[in-house]
Amino acid sequence: MKSLFLYFFCWIPFFCFSQQAEEFKNVKNYYNQHRVLLNNEFRKKYDGEPNMLNKDAIKRDFVFFMKKMDSIENTALVGALLKVKNLEDLSNIRNKTARLPEPTSDITSSEGQMAEYPGGMNTLRQQVANLFYIEGVHSEMKTAKALVAFIVEKDGTISNVQASGDNFTFNRQAEIALYSVPQKFTPAVFNGESVRYRFKLPLTMTIE
């Protein structure tokens, strides 16, 4: 069994340019709708079956179909990840040619505030763990680690997620999970204005 342990810290803010992506929400909404339909169909079949042995077989089929749905959804999310990264790379290239990058600057308690996730970092930790597709991680080692950097945009959305670690499949699933968190951050504020803010997030998964 695989379990995920997340350790969070934030670094000094770094300002740059990117764009918001809705690809992951769209994919998840699509497959959640299909899960509801499947659940309803299996429930009708289960409730209408008087034989307990047949009921058990229906339950096993339901679990099998749901696992297949998870796998298919993850394939779609990988496609969304590639699309978003390509769009962000193109946007970064355009921004570099169009203007000079904004200067970096520290956010201090007297001048501004850091970006914050609703409910705090423990809530974000739990949501990332819930969104992490463990079956998509392939490793012969007992632990997998990655350092995930991402930007909180001025509107509180997440962009430019980059995971670095030895396990490619773990990196990919970490990036998908961060892009897929359901809520926006409260943006960072510097000199009275919302600014783009960079987080770094270490992730560790133990495989038992």
Helices and strands as residue ranges (DSSP letters): E 2-6, H 23-47, H 52-98, E 112-113, H 121-131, G 134-136, E 143-152, E 158-164, H 168-179, E 188-190, E 193-195, E 197-207
